[in-house]
């Protein structure tokens, strides 16, 4: 893996202008951060790992096992930004626990997801840890990292949102070509994915169940971004590239207008 690494990659992005105008904003975000120690919380259905930060920015991977390599992506993205994080790694027994909402069952309509006591217990623990990781009762920005293998999204990074205007979504999209170009320069095998951001774009993965039943329906997260990465962006050789790309997009999103 690229060890010299992470500092050089981030500096390269900034030098090329992909995130230069956001430097002041993210520096302020990191400088005020007061991170706590990484902690783990066991549950009969799996294990939570979380890290607290006073920034109010939380990067989460509720399907850290089911959506392959999303736990690693969330943790690395959070570390690049000085943010808090929460990931859940499930045991895989029975239906998938959805974690960010109190239901079980993947790939179902919201009405057909199964409510259960264990799903409620996992969701309650998740919401509590998100609050701890963000250091407050209303987080300035909550970010979820997901993965999919859907053919209709294989060439896209889809980003559902809550509390985000079309102009804010478009501003993030406007910075994407330079970010992607820098990533593909340092990782030539990185796929030329399109970035789609709600509400500027129509997307397939709208996070509708989390918005209707789960954490995206709560006052805890008035503003959220919900990333869906195709499998090609989550292969182990490209995890550093994707976490660099994600952090750069968030820098772009957070910069003052």
Residue pairs with C-beta under 8 A, 6 or more apart in sequence:
1 240
2 9
2 240
5 240
6 80
6 240
6 244
9 186
9 240
9 244
10 80
10 244
10 247
12 182
12 185
12 186
13 19
13 179
13 182
13 183
13 244
13 248
14 20
14 23
16 178
16 181
16 182
17 178
18 175
18 178
18 179
18 181
18 182
18 248
18 252
19 26
19 175
19 179
19 248
19 251
19 252
21 255
22 251
22 252
22 254
22 255
25 251
25 254
25 255
25 256
26 81
26 251
26 254
26 255
29 55
29 57
29 81
29 82
29 254
30 55
30 81
30 82
32 54
32 55
33 53
33 54
33 55
33 82
33 83
34 53
34 54
35 51
35 52
35 53
35 54
35 82
35 84
36 51
36 52
36 53
37 51
38 49
38 50
38 51
39 49
39 50
39 51
40 47
40 48
40 49
40 50
41 47
41 48
41 49
41 50
41 125
41 129
42 48
43 121
43 122
43 125
44 118
45 90
45 91
45 93
45 97
45 118
45 122
46 65
46 88
46 89
46 90
46 91
46 97
46 122
47 88
47 89
48 86
48 87
48 88
48 125
48 126
48 129
49 71
49 75
49 85
49 86
49 87
49 89
50 84
50 85
50 86
50 87
50 129
50 132
50 133
51 75
51 78
51 84
51 85
51 133
52 84
52 132
52 133
52 134
52 135
53 78
53 82
53 83
53 84
53 133
53 134
53 135
54 135
55 81
55 82
55 83
55 84
55 134
55 135
55 140
56 134
56 135
56 136
56 139
56 140
56 141
57 78
57 81
57 83
57 84
57 134
57 139
57 140
57 141
57 142
57 143
57 250
57 254
58 78
58 83
58 84
58 85
58 86
58 130
58 133
58 134
58 139
58 141
58 142
58 143
59 74
59 75
59 77
59 78
59 81
59 83
59 84
59 85
59 143
59 145
60 74
60 85
60 86
60 87
60 100
60 130
60 133
60 142
60 143
60 144
60 145
61 67
61 70
61 71
61 73
61 74
61 75
61 85
61 86
61 87
61 88
61 144
61 145
61 146
62 86
62 87
62 88
62 98
62 99
62 100
62 126
62 144
62 146
63 70
63 88
63 90
63 96
63 98
63 99
63 146
63 147
64 70
64 71
64 74
64 87
64 88
64 89
64 90
65 71
65 88
65 89
65 90
65 91
65 92
66 90
66 92
66 96
66 106
67 145
67 146
67 147
67 148
67 234
68 147
68 231
68 234
69 147
69 234
69 235
69 236
69 239
70 87
70 145
70 146
70 147
70 229
70 234
71 87
71 88
71 89
72 239
72 243
73 145
73 229
73 234
73 239
73 242
73 243
73 246
74 85
74 87
74 145
75 85
75 87
76 239
76 240
76 243
77 83
77 85
77 143
77 145
77 243
77 246
77 247
77 250
78 84
78 85
80 243
80 244
80 247
81 247
81 250
81 251
84 132
84 133
84 134
84 135
85 133
86 126
86 129
86 130
86 133
88 99
88 122
88 126
90 96
90 97
90 99
94 104
95 104
95 105
95 106
95 114
96 104
96 105
96 106
97 104
97 118
97 119
97 122
98 104
98 105
98 106
98 113
98 119
98 123
98 209
98 214
99 122
99 123
99 126
100 123
100 126
100 144
100 210
100 214
100 215
100 216
101 113
101 119
101 123
101 209
101 210
101 213
101 214
101 215
102 115
102 116
102 119
102 120
102 122
102 123
102 124
102 213
102 214
103 113
103 114
103 115
103 116
103 119
103 209
103 213
103 214
104 113
104 114
104 115
104 116
104 118
104 119
105 112
105 113
105 114
110 208
110 209
110 212
110 213
113 209
113 213
123 214
123 215
126 215
127 215
127 218
127 220
130 139
130 142
130 215
130 220
130 221
131 137
131 139
131 220
134 142
137 219
137 220
138 219
138 220
138 222
139 220
139 221
139 222
139 223
140 223
141 223
141 224
141 225
141 250
141 253
141 254
142 215
142 220
142 221
142 223
142 224
142 225
143 224
143 225
143 226
143 227
143 250
144 207
144 210
144 224
144 225
144 226
144 227
145 227
145 229
145 246
146 205
146 226
146 227
146 228
146 229
147 228
147 229
147 230
147 231
147 234
148 205
148 228
148 229
148 230
148 231
149 230
149 231
150 204
150 205
150 230
152 204
153 204
153 205
153 228
153 230
154 230
154 231
154 232
155 191
155 193
155 194
155 230
156 193
156 194
156 195
156 196
156 203
156 228
156 230
157 193
157 194
157 195
157 196
157 227
157 228
157 229
157 230
157 233
158 196
158 203
158 204
158 205
158 227
158 228
159 169
159 172
159 195
159 196
159 197
159 198
159 203
159 225
159 226
159 227
159 228
160 198
160 203
160 205
160 206
160 207
160 211
160 225
160 226
160 228
161 169
161 197
161 198
161 199
161 224
161 225
161 226
162 207
162 211
162 216
162 221
162 222
162 223
162 224
162 226
163 222
163 223
163 224
164 197
164 198
164 199
164 223
164 224
164 225
165 199
166 199
166 200
168 253
169 197
169 198
169 199
169 200
169 201
170 197
170 200
171 252
171 253
171 257
172 195
172 197
172 249
172 252
172 253
173 195
173 197
173 200
173 201
175 248
175 249
175 252
176 195
176 249
176 252
179 245
179 248
179 249
179 252
180 190
180 192
180 193
180 195
180 245
182 248
183 190
183 241
183 244
183 245
184 190
184 192
186 241
187 238
187 240
187 241
189 237
189 238
190 233
190 238
190 241
191 230
191 232
191 233
193 230
193 232
193 233
195 249
196 202
196 203
197 203
198 206
203 228
205 226
205 228
207 216
207 226
210 216
210 217
210 226
211 217
215 221
216 224
216 226
225 250
225 253
227 246
229 242
232 238
233 241
233 242
234 242
